[in-house]
Amino acid sequence: MAQVSKPGLLRKHHLCLRSYDYPSLFNFSNSKAGIAYWMRSLTNFADSFQFILIMAKYLKTDFDFNSKDLVELMDDVPIWSAPFGLKLLDHIRYSQNLHVLDIGFGTGFPLIELAMRLGKTSKILGVDPWDAAVDRAEKKIEYYGISNVEIIRGVAEEIPLGDQSIDLITSNNGLNNVADLDKSLQECARVIKKGGQFIQTLNLNTTMMELYEVMEKVLFELKLDQSVKLMHEHIAEKRKPLDACIALIEKKGFSVENILHDRFEYKFTDATAMFNHYFIRLAFLDGWKSSIPEDRQTEVFNMIERNMNEMADREGVCKLSVPFVLIDCKKL
Ligand SMILES: C[S@@+](CC[C@H](N)C(=O)[O-])C[C@H]1O[C@@H](n2cnc3c(N)ncnc32)[C@H](O)[C@@H]1O
């Protein structure tokens, strides 16, 4: 990989030209040391020149602002993912020559952002089983001409990589979506090198409490006690308590270096707007419906919507709180 060593060579070349350590032409040009020195300098100069040419490739960028592909591809990191992802991108230990694994990258986040931020000396692998999303990520990778990404269509429970082959594992709301967390963490512990960074974000089990409190009240009112139980089971299954997550991570041989708490509020004019938002319908509605018998769902959701709209009238906004954490670990 010619490009990999270029920054080093450029620095070395500059060092060679410091006034106190390069031999004078007159003193050394006839000695073996002098000839070797100037040959080396010439090679370094040629390398540096080539490096400048390689670096300057980006100057040839010619994006077409009227291209449908471009505007389509620019526009698809879900805004839901952004608050988590920005924290994650802030806390990665940036370095050259990293082998990175991103778990559950969906349509390409943070996989592609990492590839661009870490640069060509690093290689970013991504694992995700969602074919349609992976197709989309591949289209972006190709369109932007990114060469340091490799995609694995598979699951975190079975990562087809060698033991201790990865320096950095990232997951933005990915690991909290896997079918078997214990097995996935076991695989993370196997593929990461000793001292490697394992960093993930996930939302906590008090996510969207405003909605669940109203839902519980409505379900009790309608004497759907079994649905209340199912609702709590659904929350527990989707979002494990933080202590349980930490214990599981530590059991796999990681030390937890930093736990960073943050939150955002998903705000809407009212519950009607909230229930009709595409991302709510895509990512949450099925889960909410799953604890309620099908023939009661319309009645239940009408009541929840009415209750939450009254709250929005009183408070001036309908908001769903999303507390989340970043867990930054090191492999022991
Ligand atoms: C909430 S999305 C997060 C996507 C992306 N990281 C983001 O921030 O927008 C969860 C992702 O985890 C993926 N996923 C689900 N089960 C998985 C598994 N067993 N192994 C790896 N990824 C999985 C899903 O396909 C989905 O792309």
The ligand as an SDF file (V2000), in Angstrom:
LIG
                    3D

 27 29  0  0  0  0  0  0  0  0999 V2000
  -31.4120    0.9460   15.0120 C   0  0  0  0  0  0  0  0  0  0  0  0
  -30.5610    0.3010   13.6280 S   0  0  0  0  0  0  0  0  0  0  0  0
  -29.0690    1.2610   13.7200 C   0  0  0  0  0  0  0  0  0  0  0  0
  -28.5140    1.5060   12.3550 C   0  0  0  0  0  0  0  0  0  0  0  0
  -27.3350    2.4810   12.3040 C   0  0  0  0  0  0  0  0  0  0  0  0
  -26.2300    2.0500   13.1280 N   0  0  0  0  0  0  0  0  0  0  0  0
  -27.7310    3.8830   12.6770 C   0  0  0  0  0  0  0  0  0  0  0  0
  -27.1660    4.4370   13.6230 O   0  0  0  0  0  0  0  0  0  0  0  0
  -28.5860    4.4550   11.9810 O   0  0  0  0  0  0  0  0  0  0  0  0
  -30.0500   -1.3070   14.1430 C   0  0  0  0  0  0  0  0  0  0  0  0
  -29.2660   -2.0860   13.1130 C   0  0  0  0  0  0  0  0  0  0  0  0
  -28.8360   -3.3130   13.6980 O   0  0  0  0  0  0  0  0  0  0  0  0
  -28.9310   -4.3070   12.7000 C   0  0  0  0  0  0  0  0  0  0  0  0
  -28.9730   -5.6570   13.3210 N   0  0  0  0  0  0  0  0  0  0  0  0
  -30.0460   -6.3240   13.8040 C   0  0  0  0  0  0  0  0  0  0  0  0
  -29.6790   -7.5350   14.2430 N   0  0  0  0  0  0  0  0  0  0  0  0
  -28.3450   -7.6330   14.0470 C   0  0  0  0  0  0  0  0  0  0  0  0
  -27.3870   -8.6510   14.2890 C   0  0  0  0  0  0  0  0  0  0  0  0
  -27.7310   -9.8060   14.8560 N   0  0  0  0  0  0  0  0  0  0  0  0
  -26.1110   -8.4260   13.9540 N   0  0  0  0  0  0  0  0  0  0  0  0
  -25.7300   -7.2430   13.3960 C   0  0  0  0  0  0  0  0  0  0  0  0
  -26.5980   -6.2410   13.1450 N   0  0  0  0  0  0  0  0  0  0  0  0
  -27.8860   -6.4410   13.4620 C   0  0  0  0  0  0  0  0  0  0  0  0
  -30.1960   -3.9600   11.9490 C   0  0  0  0  0  0  0  0  0  0  0  0
  -30.2650   -4.5900   10.6840 O   0  0  0  0  0  0  0  0  0  0  0  0
  -30.0780   -2.4440   11.8780 C   0  0  0  0  0  0  0  0  0  0  0  0
  -29.3890   -2.0560   10.7240 O   0  0  0  0  0  0  0  0  0  0  0  0
  1  2  1  0
  2  3  1  0
  2 10  1  0
  3  4  1  0
  4  5  1  0
  5  6  1  0
  5  7  1  0
  7  8  2  0
  7  9  1  0
 10 11  1  0
 11 12  1  0
 11 26  1  0
 12 13  1  0
 13 14  1  0
 13 24  1  0
 14 15  1  0
 14 23  1  0
 15 16  2  0
 16 17  1  0
 17 18  1  0
 17 23  2  0
 18 19  1  0
 18 20  2  0
 20 21  1  0
 21 22  2  0
 22 23  1  0
 24 25  1  0
 24 26  1  0
 26 27  1  0
M  CHG  2   2   1   9  -1
M  END
$$$$
